[in-house]
Amino acid sequence: MLELKDLVFSVNIKDEKNNDQKIDIIKGINFKFEKGKFYAITGPNGSGKTTLAKLIMGINRQTGGNIFFEDKDITELSITERAKLGISYSFQHPARFKGITFRDLLAISSQTDDEEKLLSIVRRMGICPLSFLDKPVDATLSGGEIKKIELATTIARNPKLAIYDEPDTGIDLWTIMPMVTLLKKEQKDKDTTTIVVSHNKSFFEVADTILILNGGNIVYKGNLEKALPILADFRICNFRPCKKGEKDARCYR
């Protein structure tokens, strides 16, 4: 479905002596995401989680390696071209648009202005249509409201691959579980490959596979049971991939 091959992302910064220094944010990641599966990506702050998600969407451009989607090399494709192929992205901090309503955005995302179809999408989100659909997408919205709008516009596209970056940001505790249930239901009902970047255990519990990133590498891939001891260990910042033949409590295959 989606395959990352030797994916690298580097940036150049100035050191203390004003010399150029290359920093690798993503360090040659290889992984294949299967169609219709739910993946949760987590790890310490600065481990490369959001960067990896943005590389898949094309928001950031890789400095090495390739990305394949449905056996097609999309490495050089733009965000728009990837979206047309069925990839959608939900931002951690959604944009606000003065003068545009939720109805406008939803109509653009779903490519229809049919009232019943728009209302059906909103109902899937568990939102009261009469009080919400015609709200302006501006600074008057709360963090939770703008996040719901962002999720709704992503779901409205019926994507083949849906990427959600920290979808619980700004969401109250009472809304998190309905959101988790919604994304899992969309994944199952639409056979959508779903990638959620999060620190929230609720997403890990419904994921088919959990990926833990650290230092730009995947240091663990597997189920929640084996991931929990890693996530509970404050030494996670020292976790790294194992070298061939190495046996070390701080490295994982």
N, C-alpha and C positions, 0 to 999 in steps of 0.2 A: 504493500500500500504506500508507505512512505519509508524511504531508506536514506540514511545519512552515511556517507562514506568519507572517512578521513577528514571530517569537517573541522576547519580551523578558522578562528576569528582573532585577529591581532590589532592592536592599536599602538601608535607611536606617541610617546610622551617625552617631556624634557626632564632630565635628571637634575640633581643639585648643581651640576656644573654646566647646565644648559645644553647638554649633549642629547641627541636623539636616542631613545631607548625603546625597544620593541617589547610590548607586554602581550602575552598570549592569554586571551580571555577564555577561548574554547580551544582545547588541545587535541585535535585529531579524533573526534568522537565518531564511533561507528555504532549504528543501531538501526534495527528495522521495526517499524510500527505496523502491526497487523490490522487489517480492515475490520472495523466494527468493534474494536477493543477500547477499553477505558484505561488511560495512563495518567498517573499522578507523578509530577516531577517536583522534587523538594531538595533541600540542602541548605547549608549556611548562607547568610547574606553575602553577596559577592561571589558566589560559587559558579555563576554563569547561567542560571535558570532562565531568566527573562531574555538574556542575550540569545540563548539557544532557540527559544520560541520565536524571537524576532528574525533570526536567520531562516527559520522554516517559512515564515510568512514573506520574507524578502524585505522587511523593514530595514534590517542591517544586511550588508552584503559580505559573504564569507571571503576570507583571504586565502583559503585553500580548501580542497575537497569538493565533493559533489552532493547534490540533493536530488533524489529521484522520487517522483510521485506517480503512482500507477504505471511504473516502468518507463516513465518519460523523464529525461534529464531536465529539471527545471532550474538548474543552478543559475543561469543567466536571465531567467524570466523576472519581470517586474512584479510589484505587488498586485497591480491590476490584472496581469496575465494569470497570476496564481489564483486570484479570487475567481476568475472566470472558469478555472479548472475545478473549483469547488472547495477551496481552502478559505476559511474565515478566521478572524482574530478578534478577540475581545480584550481591550486594554485594561490594565490595572487602574489607570486614572483616565476615564473616558473624557472625550472633548465635549464642550458645551457650545451650542450654536444659537446665538441671539437671533430671534425672528423666525426660528424653525420649531415646529411642534413635534411631539412624539409621533403623532399620526403621519407627519411628513416623512420622518426618518423610516418609520415602519413600512410605508408605502414604497419608498425607494428600495429598501432591503428585500421586501417580498415581491417587488415588481408588480404590484397590484394596488388599486385604490378601492377595491371591493370592500364595503363596510363589514360584511359578515366574515370575510377572510381575515381582515385586520383584527376584528374582535376575537376570533378564535385563537389567534396567536397570543393576544393579550391574556385571554383566559388560561391558556397553557402556562403562562407565567404566574398565575394566581393573583392578577391585578384586577381591581375593579375598573372596567372600561370607562364608565361614565365620568369618573372623577380623575382619570389619568391620561386617557388617550389624547386629549387636546391640550395638555400642559406644554408650555414652552420649554425647550431644552436649554435653559439658561442658568444663571447663577442663583435663581430662587429655589432650585431643586436641592434636596439633601443629597449626601453622598450615597445613601441607600437607593434613592429614587433614580439617580443618574446611572447607577450600576444596573438596576433592573432594566432600564431602557437599553443599555449597552447589550445586556444578555439577550433581550428580546429581539433586537435587530440582528444579532448573530444567528439566533435560532431561526429567524424568519427566512434566512437564505437557504435553509435545509442543506447545509454544507456536507460534503463528503468527509472533510477533515475540519474539526472545530478546535481551536486553540483558545483557552481561557487563562489569562494571566492574572493570578490572585483575584479570582471572582468574588471572594468574600470580603475584599477591602471595602470598608464603609458600611458593611451589612451588620445588622444587629443579630444577637445570638438566636433570636426566635425565627429569623429568616434563613439561617444557614442550612438547616436540615431540609426545608422545602426546596432550597436551591440545589442541594446535592441530589435530592430525589428527582428533581426536574432534569438536570443534566444527565443523570443515569438513565432516566426514561427516554430522553431524546436519543441517547446513544443506542439503546436497545431497539426502540421503535423504528428508527430511521437507519439503523446499521451504520451509524456515524462513528468514525474513528475520533476519539475525544482525548485531548491532551489538556490537563489542568495543572498549572503551576501554582503551588500552594504550600503553606506550612500547616494547614488545618487537617487534623486527623480524620475528620468526617469524610473528606475526599479519598483518603488512603483506604478507608474501610470498604469503599465500593469499587476501588480500582482493580483491574485485572492484573496490572503490573505497576510496581512503584520503582521509579528511578531516583537515586540519590546522587546529586552532583556535588563535587567539591574540587576547587582549583581548576575548573574547566574540564574535568574528567567525570565520566560515569563511574562511581566507586561502588555502586550496588544496583542490581536489577533483580527484582523478584517479588515475593508476596509480603504482606504486612507483618506476618508473624516474625519473619527473620529480619525485617527492616526495623522493627520497634527497638531492639537493643541498641542498634546503631544510632537511631534518632534520639534515644534517651541518654546517650553518652556524650558528655560535654567535650570529649576529645575528638568529636566528629571532624573538627577542623584539621586533624592530622590524618584522616582517612584518605587513602589513595588506592589506585589500582595495583594489584599484585604483579610483580615481575615473574617471569617464567621460573617455576620451581620454588618460588619463595613462599614461606609459611610465616605469616606475621599477623598478630591479632589486630593490627591497625590497617590491614589492607584486605581488599575484597575482589573476588573475580566476578 
